[in-house]
Protein backbone atom coordinates (compact mmCIF):
# COMPACT_ATOMS: atom_id res chain seq x y z
CA UNK A 1 0.00 0.00 0.00
CA UNK A 2 1.45 3.34 -1.06
CA UNK A 3 1.96 5.94 1.65
CA UNK A 4 3.16 9.54 1.43
CA UNK A 5 4.46 11.06 4.66
CA UNK A 6 5.55 14.64 5.24
CA UNK A 7 6.86 15.98 8.57
CA UNK A 8 8.01 19.24 10.15
CA UNK A 9 9.25 20.01 13.64
CA UNK A 10 10.66 22.95 15.59
CA UNK A 11 12.40 22.80 18.98
CA UNK A 12 13.86 25.83 20.74
CA UNK A 13 17.42 25.62 22.05
CA UNK A 14 16.24 24.96 25.61
CA UNK A 15 13.37 22.70 24.42
CA UNK A 16 10.81 24.70 26.43
CA UNK A 17 8.73 25.27 23.29
CA UNK A 18 8.23 23.51 20.00
CA UNK A 19 5.90 21.59 17.73
CA UNK A 20 5.78 18.42 15.65
CA UNK A 21 3.37 17.89 12.75
CA UNK A 22 3.03 14.90 10.44
CA UNK A 23 0.67 14.00 7.61
CA UNK A 24 0.76 10.51 6.13
CA UNK A 25 -1.50 10.03 3.12
CA UNK A 26 -2.75 6.61 1.99
CA UNK A 27 -4.35 7.65 -1.31
CA UNK A 28 -5.17 4.13 -2.48
CA UNK A 29 -7.14 3.57 0.72
CA UNK A 30 -8.68 7.05 0.84
CA UNK A 31 -7.54 8.07 4.30
CA UNK A 32 -4.67 9.88 6.02
CA UNK A 33 -2.95 9.89 9.41
CA UNK A 34 -2.61 13.31 11.05
CA UNK A 35 -0.41 14.08 14.03
CA UNK A 36 0.05 17.50 15.58
CA UNK A 37 1.72 18.28 18.90
CA UNK A 38 2.53 21.70 20.32
CA UNK A 39 4.72 22.16 23.40
CA UNK A 40 4.35 25.44 25.32
CA UNK A 41 5.82 26.14 28.74
CA UNK A 42 5.32 22.68 30.21
CA UNK A 43 2.00 21.88 28.53
CA UNK A 44 1.37 19.50 25.62
CA UNK A 45 -1.44 20.15 23.12
CA UNK A 46 -2.08 17.09 20.98
CA UNK A 47 -4.12 15.88 18.03
CA UNK A 48 -3.98 12.47 16.37
CA UNK A 49 -6.40 10.89 13.94
CA UNK A 50 -5.86 7.96 11.60
CA UNK A 51 -9.02 8.07 9.50
CA UNK A 52 -8.99 11.55 8.00
CA UNK A 53 -10.30 11.43 4.42
CA UNK A 54 -7.91 12.13 1.57
CA UNK A 55 -8.26 11.97 -2.19
CA UNK A 56 -7.21 9.01 -4.30
CA UNK A 57 -4.84 11.24 -6.28
CA UNK A 58 -1.17 10.37 -5.79
CA UNK A 59 0.87 13.46 -4.97
CA UNK A 60 3.15 14.44 -7.91
CA UNK A 61 6.30 14.55 -5.78
CA UNK A 62 8.63 15.39 -8.68
CA UNK A 63 6.94 18.65 -9.58
CA UNK A 64 8.42 22.03 -8.67
CA UNK A 65 5.78 22.94 -6.07
CA UNK A 66 4.34 20.02 -4.14
CA UNK A 67 1.28 20.23 -1.87
CA UNK A 68 0.35 17.32 0.39
CA UNK A 69 -3.32 17.58 1.38
CA UNK A 70 -5.92 15.79 3.43
CA UNK A 71 -9.63 16.54 3.49
CA UNK A 72 -9.67 17.54 7.15
CA UNK A 73 -7.45 18.51 10.04
CA UNK A 74 -4.21 19.92 8.67
CA UNK A 75 -5.26 21.49 5.41
CA UNK A 76 -1.99 21.57 3.50
CA UNK A 77 1.76 21.12 3.70
CA UNK A 78 3.13 22.85 0.59
CA UNK A 79 6.72 22.37 -0.50
CA UNK A 80 8.57 24.55 -3.00
CA UNK A 81 11.48 22.76 -4.63
CA UNK A 82 12.78 22.12 -8.16
CA UNK A 83 12.09 18.42 -8.59
CA UNK A 84 13.84 16.81 -5.63
CA UNK A 85 14.23 17.38 -1.90
CA UNK A 86 17.97 17.78 -2.21
CA UNK A 87 17.27 21.18 -3.76
CA UNK A 88 14.52 22.22 -1.32
CA UNK A 89 14.03 26.00 -1.18
CA UNK A 90 11.24 26.35 1.37
CA UNK A 91 8.46 24.35 3.02
CA UNK A 92 5.29 25.69 4.62
CA UNK A 93 2.71 24.23 6.98
CA UNK A 94 -0.74 25.70 7.38
CA UNK A 95 -3.67 24.28 9.29
CA UNK A 96 -6.27 24.43 12.04
CA UNK A 97 -7.43 21.59 14.23
CA UNK A 98 -8.91 20.78 17.67
CA UNK A 99 -6.41 19.58 20.27
CA UNK A 100 -6.41 17.97 23.69
CA UNK A 101 -4.33 19.45 26.51
CA UNK A 102 -2.92 16.01 27.24
CA UNK A 103 0.50 14.45 26.68
CA UNK A 104 -1.18 11.06 26.17
CA UNK A 105 -4.15 12.20 24.09
CA UNK A 106 -6.58 9.75 22.47
CA UNK A 107 -7.45 9.79 18.80
CA UNK A 108 -9.93 12.38 17.65
CA UNK A 109 -10.58 16.07 18.25
CA UNK A 110 -10.22 17.83 21.58
CA UNK A 111 -11.81 20.97 23.00
CA UNK A 112 -9.15 23.56 22.09
CA UNK A 113 -8.96 25.18 18.64
CA UNK A 114 -5.35 25.58 17.55
CA UNK A 115 -3.87 27.03 14.37
CA UNK A 116 -0.36 26.99 13.03
CA UNK A 117 1.53 28.66 10.23
CA UNK A 118 5.18 27.73 9.83
CA UNK A 119 7.97 28.21 7.31
CA UNK A 120 11.03 25.98 7.05
CA UNK A 121 14.25 27.10 5.36
CA UNK A 122 16.98 24.48 4.85
CA UNK A 123 20.40 25.05 6.41
CA UNK A 124 22.13 21.75 5.60
CA UNK A 125 22.45 19.14 2.89
CA UNK A 126 19.61 16.65 2.53
CA UNK A 127 20.32 13.11 3.71
CA UNK A 128 18.46 9.82 3.47
CA UNK A 129 18.40 6.98 5.97
CA UNK A 130 16.20 4.69 3.90
CA UNK A 131 14.90 4.33 0.37
CA UNK A 132 12.25 6.90 -0.52
CA UNK A 133 13.02 9.14 2.43
CA UNK A 134 14.78 12.52 2.40
CA UNK A 135 15.55 14.56 5.52
CA UNK A 136 16.77 18.16 5.86
CA UNK A 137 17.74 20.26 8.89
CA UNK A 138 17.10 23.99 8.90
CA UNK A 139 15.50 27.03 10.50
CA UNK A 140 11.79 27.36 11.31
CA UNK A 141 9.61 30.37 12.06
CA UNK A 142 6.06 29.79 13.22
CA UNK A 143 2.94 31.46 14.55
CA UNK A 144 0.63 29.39 16.76
CA UNK A 145 -2.85 30.58 17.74
CA UNK A 146 -5.12 29.28 20.50
CA UNK A 147 -8.31 31.25 20.90
CA UNK A 148 -7.31 34.89 21.39
CA UNK A 149 -3.73 34.01 22.18
CA UNK A 150 -0.88 33.88 19.66
CA UNK A 151 2.69 32.65 20.07
CA UNK A 152 5.66 33.28 17.81
CA UNK A 153 8.20 30.46 17.70
CA UNK A 154 11.65 30.43 16.14
CA UNK A 155 14.19 27.65 16.23
CA UNK A 156 15.94 24.82 14.49
CA UNK A 157 13.94 22.02 12.95
CA UNK A 158 13.69 19.21 10.47
CA UNK A 159 11.57 18.67 7.39
CA UNK A 160 11.26 15.33 5.66
CA UNK A 161 9.29 13.50 3.03
CA UNK A 162 8.91 9.76 2.60
CA UNK A 163 7.12 7.77 -0.10
CA UNK A 164 7.03 3.99 0.31
CA UNK A 165 4.96 0.84 -0.13
CA UNK A 166 6.36 -1.08 2.85
CA UNK A 167 4.11 -1.36 5.93
CA UNK A 168 4.86 1.14 8.69
CA UNK A 169 5.19 0.57 12.43
CA UNK A 170 5.72 -3.19 12.35
CA UNK A 171 9.05 -3.46 14.21
CA UNK A 172 10.52 -1.54 17.18
CA UNK A 173 12.77 1.43 16.50
CA UNK A 174 14.28 4.58 17.95
CA UNK A 175 14.48 7.72 15.83
CA UNK A 176 16.37 10.89 16.64
CA UNK A 177 16.78 14.33 15.10
CA UNK A 178 18.81 16.88 17.08
CA UNK A 179 20.68 20.00 16.07
CA UNK A 180 22.92 22.70 17.44
CA UNK A 181 24.73 25.82 16.27
CA UNK A 182 27.51 23.83 14.61
CA UNK A 183 26.13 20.32 14.12
CA UNK A 184 23.14 18.09 13.60
CA UNK A 185 22.22 14.41 13.82
CA UNK A 186 19.53 12.33 12.13
CA UNK A 187 19.40 8.59 12.81
CA UNK A 188 17.16 5.55 13.03
CA UNK A 189 18.01 2.48 15.10
CA UNK A 190 16.06 -0.76 14.83
CA UNK A 191 16.29 -4.53 14.73
CA UNK A 192 18.40 -4.38 11.56
CA UNK A 193 20.94 -1.98 13.06
CA UNK A 194 21.43 1.76 12.83
CA UNK A 195 21.63 4.23 9.96
CA UNK A 196 22.32 7.90 10.40
CA UNK A 197 24.20 11.06 9.53
CA UNK A 198 26.20 13.53 11.60
CA UNK A 199 26.29 16.96 9.94
CA UNK A 200 28.92 19.65 10.48
CA UNK A 201 28.79 22.70 8.20
CA UNK A 202 29.16 21.25 4.69
CA UNK A 203 30.46 17.91 5.97
CA UNK A 204 28.25 14.83 6.35
CA UNK A 205 29.53 11.80 8.27
CA UNK A 206 27.75 8.45 7.98
CA UNK A 207 26.81 6.74 11.26
CA UNK A 208 26.54 2.95 11.09
CA UNK A 209 26.11 2.11 14.78
CA UNK A 210 24.30 3.85 17.64
CA UNK A 211 24.36 2.83 21.29
CA UNK A 212 21.36 4.32 23.07
CA UNK A 213 20.19 3.75 26.64
CA UNK A 214 16.50 2.80 27.16
CA UNK A 215 13.72 5.40 27.23
CA UNK A 216 13.89 7.61 30.30
CA UNK A 217 14.51 11.14 31.51
CA UNK A 218 18.25 10.87 30.71
CA UNK A 219 19.67 8.86 27.80
CA UNK A 220 23.28 8.21 26.92
CA UNK A 221 24.14 8.03 23.24
CA UNK A 222 27.27 6.78 21.48
CA UNK A 223 27.61 7.26 17.71
CA UNK A 224 30.03 5.18 15.68
CA UNK A 225 30.76 7.29 12.63
CA UNK A 226 32.87 6.48 9.64
CA UNK A 227 35.56 8.79 11.05
CA UNK A 228 35.40 8.33 14.85
CA UNK A 229 33.17 7.80 17.91
CA UNK A 230 31.05 10.61 19.37
CA UNK A 231 29.40 10.46 22.79
CA UNK A 232 26.65 12.46 24.43
CA UNK A 233 23.80 12.73 26.93
CA UNK A 234 20.23 13.80 26.16
CA UNK A 235 17.72 15.03 28.76
CA UNK A 236 13.96 14.81 28.22
CA UNK A 237 12.09 18.12 28.60
CA UNK A 238 8.69 16.81 27.43
CA UNK A 239 7.36 13.29 27.00
CA UNK A 240 4.18 12.28 25.21
CA UNK A 241 2.73 9.33 23.31
CA UNK A 242 0.82 8.60 20.13
CA UNK A 243 -1.55 5.61 19.89
CA UNK A 244 -0.66 3.36 16.93
CA UNK A 245 -2.99 0.38 16.72
CA UNK A 246 -2.75 -1.51 20.02
CA UNK A 247 0.63 0.04 20.77
CA UNK A 248 2.03 3.47 21.51
CA UNK A 249 4.84 5.50 20.04
CA UNK A 250 6.51 7.38 22.89
CA UNK A 251 8.15 10.68 22.00
CA UNK A 252 10.29 13.28 23.72
CA UNK A 253 11.70 16.75 23.21
CA UNK A 254 15.29 16.75 24.42
CA UNK A 255 18.29 18.94 25.14
CA UNK A 256 21.84 17.87 25.82
CA UNK A 257 25.30 17.62 24.34
CA UNK A 258 26.90 15.37 21.75
CA UNK A 259 30.61 15.55 21.08
CA UNK A 260 30.75 18.62 23.31
CA UNK A 261 28.16 20.53 21.24
CA UNK A 262 24.84 21.71 22.71
CA UNK A 263 21.86 20.24 20.83
CA UNK A 264 18.08 20.05 21.08
CA UNK A 265 15.44 18.18 19.13
CA UNK A 266 13.29 15.06 19.15
CA UNK A 267 13.98 11.49 20.27
CA UNK A 268 11.18 8.97 19.67
CA UNK A 269 10.68 5.24 20.13
CA UNK A 270 8.20 2.67 18.87
CA UNK A 271 7.93 -0.20 21.31
CA UNK A 272 5.78 -3.06 20.03
CA UNK A 273 5.77 -4.79 23.43
CA UNK A 274 4.26 -1.79 25.25
CA UNK A 275 0.47 -1.58 25.03
CA UNK A 276 -1.40 1.70 25.08
CA UNK A 277 -2.51 1.28 28.70
CA UNK A 278 1.11 0.88 29.80
CA UNK A 279 1.92 4.51 29.05
CA UNK A 280 4.62 6.25 31.04
C-alpha positions as CSV (number, residue, x, y, z in Angstrom):
1,X,0.0,0.0,0.0
2,X,1.5,3.3,-1.1
3,X,2.0,5.9,1.6
4,X,3.2,9.5,1.4
5,X,4.5,11.1,4.7
6,X,5.6,14.6,5.2
7,X,6.9,16.0,8.6
8,X,8.0,19.2,10.1
9,X,9.3,20.0,13.6
10,X,10.7,22.9,15.6
11,X,12.4,22.8,19.0
12,X,13.9,25.8,20.7
13,X,17.4,25.6,22.0
14,X,16.2,25.0,25.6
15,X,13.4,22.7,24.4
16,X,10.8,24.7,26.4
17,X,8.7,25.3,23.3
18,X,8.2,23.5,20.0
19,X,5.9,21.6,17.7
20,X,5.8,18.4,15.7
21,X,3.4,17.9,12.7
22,X,3.0,14.9,10.4
23,X,0.7,14.0,7.6
24,X,0.8,10.5,6.1
25,X,-1.5,10.0,3.1
26,X,-2.7,6.6,2.0
27,X,-4.3,7.6,-1.3
28,X,-5.2,4.1,-2.5
29,X,-7.1,3.6,0.7
30,X,-8.7,7.0,0.8
31,X,-7.5,8.1,4.3
32,X,-4.7,9.9,6.0
33,X,-2.9,9.9,9.4
34,X,-2.6,13.3,11.0
35,X,-0.4,14.1,14.0
36,X,0.0,17.5,15.6
37,X,1.7,18.3,18.9
38,X,2.5,21.7,20.3
39,X,4.7,22.2,23.4
40,X,4.4,25.4,25.3
41,X,5.8,26.1,28.7
42,X,5.3,22.7,30.2
43,X,2.0,21.9,28.5
44,X,1.4,19.5,25.6
45,X,-1.4,20.1,23.1
46,X,-2.1,17.1,21.0
47,X,-4.1,15.9,18.0
48,X,-4.0,12.5,16.4
49,X,-6.4,10.9,13.9
50,X,-5.9,8.0,11.6
51,X,-9.0,8.1,9.5
52,X,-9.0,11.5,8.0
53,X,-10.3,11.4,4.4
54,X,-7.9,12.1,1.6
55,X,-8.3,12.0,-2.2
56,X,-7.2,9.0,-4.3
57,X,-4.8,11.2,-6.3
58,X,-1.2,10.4,-5.8
59,X,0.9,13.5,-5.0
60,X,3.1,14.4,-7.9
61,X,6.3,14.6,-5.8
62,X,8.6,15.4,-8.7
63,X,6.9,18.6,-9.6
64,X,8.4,22.0,-8.7
65,X,5.8,22.9,-6.1
66,X,4.3,20.0,-4.1
67,X,1.3,20.2,-1.9
68,X,0.3,17.3,0.4
69,X,-3.3,17.6,1.4
70,X,-5.9,15.8,3.4
71,X,-9.6,16.5,3.5
72,X,-9.7,17.5,7.1
73,X,-7.4,18.5,10.0
74,X,-4.2,19.9,8.7
75,X,-5.3,21.5,5.4
76,X,-2.0,21.6,3.5
77,X,1.8,21.1,3.7
78,X,3.1,22.8,0.6
79,X,6.7,22.4,-0.5
80,X,8.6,24.5,-3.0
81,X,11.5,22.8,-4.6
82,X,12.8,22.1,-8.2
83,X,12.1,18.4,-8.6
84,X,13.8,16.8,-5.6
85,X,14.2,17.4,-1.9
86,X,18.0,17.8,-2.2
87,X,17.3,21.2,-3.8
88,X,14.5,22.2,-1.3
89,X,14.0,26.0,-1.2
90,X,11.2,26.3,1.4
91,X,8.5,24.3,3.0
92,X,5.3,25.7,4.6
93,X,2.7,24.2,7.0
94,X,-0.7,25.7,7.4
95,X,-3.7,24.3,9.3
96,X,-6.3,24.4,12.0
97,X,-7.4,21.6,14.2
98,X,-8.9,20.8,17.7
99,X,-6.4,19.6,20.3
100,X,-6.4,18.0,23.7
101,X,-4.3,19.4,26.5
102,X,-2.9,16.0,27.2
103,X,0.5,14.5,26.7
104,X,-1.2,11.1,26.2
105,X,-4.1,12.2,24.1
106,X,-6.6,9.7,22.5
107,X,-7.4,9.8,18.8
108,X,-9.9,12.4,17.7
109,X,-10.6,16.1,18.2
110,X,-10.2,17.8,21.6
111,X,-11.8,21.0,23.0
112,X,-9.2,23.6,22.1
113,X,-9.0,25.2,18.6
114,X,-5.3,25.6,17.5
115,X,-3.9,27.0,14.4
116,X,-0.4,27.0,13.0
117,X,1.5,28.7,10.2
118,X,5.2,27.7,9.8
119,X,8.0,28.2,7.3
120,X,11.0,26.0,7.1
121,X,14.2,27.1,5.4
122,X,17.0,24.5,4.8
123,X,20.4,25.1,6.4
124,X,22.1,21.8,5.6
125,X,22.5,19.1,2.9
126,X,19.6,16.7,2.5
127,X,20.3,13.1,3.7
128,X,18.5,9.8,3.5
129,X,18.4,7.0,6.0
130,X,16.2,4.7,3.9
131,X,14.9,4.3,0.4
132,X,12.2,6.9,-0.5
133,X,13.0,9.1,2.4
134,X,14.8,12.5,2.4
135,X,15.5,14.6,5.5
136,X,16.8,18.2,5.9
137,X,17.7,20.3,8.9
138,X,17.1,24.0,8.9
139,X,15.5,27.0,10.5
140,X,11.8,27.4,11.3
141,X,9.6,30.4,12.1
142,X,6.1,29.8,13.2
143,X,2.9,31.5,14.6
144,X,0.6,29.4,16.8
145,X,-2.8,30.6,17.7
146,X,-5.1,29.3,20.5
147,X,-8.3,31.3,20.9
148,X,-7.3,34.9,21.4
149,X,-3.7,34.0,22.2
150,X,-0.9,33.9,19.7
151,X,2.7,32.7,20.1
152,X,5.7,33.3,17.8
153,X,8.2,30.5,17.7
154,X,11.6,30.4,16.1
155,X,14.2,27.6,16.2
156,X,15.9,24.8,14.5
157,X,13.9,22.0,12.9
158,X,13.7,19.2,10.5
159,X,11.6,18.7,7.4
160,X,11.3,15.3,5.7
161,X,9.3,13.5,3.0
162,X,8.9,9.8,2.6
163,X,7.1,7.8,-0.1
164,X,7.0,4.0,0.3
165,X,5.0,0.8,-0.1
166,X,6.4,-1.1,2.8
167,X,4.1,-1.4,5.9
168,X,4.9,1.1,8.7
169,X,5.2,0.6,12.4
170,X,5.7,-3.2,12.3
171,X,9.0,-3.5,14.2
172,X,10.5,-1.5,17.2
173,X,12.8,1.4,16.5
174,X,14.3,4.6,17.9
175,X,14.5,7.7,15.8
176,X,16.4,10.9,16.6
177,X,16.8,14.3,15.1
178,X,18.8,16.9,17.1
179,X,20.7,20.0,16.1
180,X,22.9,22.7,17.4
181,X,24.7,25.8,16.3
182,X,27.5,23.8,14.6
183,X,26.1,20.3,14.1
184,X,23.1,18.1,13.6
185,X,22.2,14.4,13.8
186,X,19.5,12.3,12.1
187,X,19.4,8.6,12.8
188,X,17.2,5.5,13.0
189,X,18.0,2.5,15.1
190,X,16.1,-0.8,14.8
191,X,16.3,-4.5,14.7
192,X,18.4,-4.4,11.6
193,X,20.9,-2.0,13.1
194,X,21.4,1.8,12.8
195,X,21.6,4.2,10.0
196,X,22.3,7.9,10.4
197,X,24.2,11.1,9.5
198,X,26.2,13.5,11.6
199,X,26.3,17.0,9.9
200,X,28.9,19.6,10.5
201,X,28.8,22.7,8.2
202,X,29.2,21.3,4.7
203,X,30.5,17.9,6.0
204,X,28.2,14.8,6.4
205,X,29.5,11.8,8.3
206,X,27.7,8.5,8.0
207,X,26.8,6.7,11.3
208,X,26.5,2.9,11.1
209,X,26.1,2.1,14.8
210,X,24.3,3.8,17.6
211,X,24.4,2.8,21.3
212,X,21.4,4.3,23.1
213,X,20.2,3.8,26.6
214,X,16.5,2.8,27.2
215,X,13.7,5.4,27.2
216,X,13.9,7.6,30.3
217,X,14.5,11.1,31.5
218,X,18.2,10.9,30.7
219,X,19.7,8.9,27.8
220,X,23.3,8.2,26.9
221,X,24.1,8.0,23.2
222,X,27.3,6.8,21.5
223,X,27.6,7.3,17.7
224,X,30.0,5.2,15.7
225,X,30.8,7.3,12.6
226,X,32.9,6.5,9.6
227,X,35.6,8.8,11.0
228,X,35.4,8.3,14.8
229,X,33.2,7.8,17.9
230,X,31.0,10.6,19.4
231,X,29.4,10.5,22.8
232,X,26.6,12.5,24.4
233,X,23.8,12.7,26.9
234,X,20.2,13.8,26.2
235,X,17.7,15.0,28.8
236,X,14.0,14.8,28.2
237,X,12.1,18.1,28.6
238,X,8.7,16.8,27.4
239,X,7.4,13.3,27.0
240,X,4.2,12.3,25.2
241,X,2.7,9.3,23.3
242,X,0.8,8.6,20.1
243,X,-1.5,5.6,19.9
244,X,-0.7,3.4,16.9
245,X,-3.0,0.4,16.7
246,X,-2.7,-1.5,20.0
247,X,0.6,0.0,20.8
248,X,2.0,3.5,21.5
249,X,4.8,5.5,20.0
250,X,6.5,7.4,22.9
251,X,8.1,10.7,22.0
252,X,10.3,13.3,23.7
253,X,11.7,16.7,23.2
254,X,15.3,16.7,24.4
255,X,18.3,18.9,25.1
256,X,21.8,17.9,25.8
257,X,25.3,17.6,24.3
258,X,26.9,15.4,21.8
259,X,30.6,15.5,21.1
260,X,30.7,18.6,23.3
261,X,28.2,20.5,21.2
262,X,24.8,21.7,22.7
263,X,21.9,20.2,20.8
264,X,18.1,20.1,21.1
265,X,15.4,18.2,19.1
266,X,13.3,15.1,19.1
267,X,14.0,11.5,20.3
268,X,11.2,9.0,19.7
269,X,10.7,5.2,20.1
270,X,8.2,2.7,18.9
271,X,7.9,-0.2,21.3
272,X,5.8,-3.1,20.0
273,X,5.8,-4.8,23.4
274,X,4.3,-1.8,25.2
275,X,0.5,-1.6,25.0
276,X,-1.4,1.7,25.1
277,X,-2.5,1.3,28.7
278,X,1.1,0.9,29.8
279,X,1.9,4.5,29.0
280,X,4.6,6.2,31.0
